[in-house]
Amino acid sequence: MNKCVYCNSGISDDRALDVCNSCGIQVWGEKMFRAIVENMEGAKSNGTLLNSDQ
């Protein structure tokens, strides 16, 4: 399980962004955070997101 970079709460291992929903919304706002997550998940699914595990 990964941890949020801001509050260290647990988040899903398959998530493309290491920020929980609560912190992401506080940092970027709801609409921007939703757009960031959608874009990063799309990049992860089509293979264009660099993965630090590789």
Buried (B, 14 or more C-beta within 10 A) or exposed (E): EBEBEBEEBEBEEEBBBEBBBEBBBBEBEEEEBBEBBEEBBEEBEEEEBEEEEE
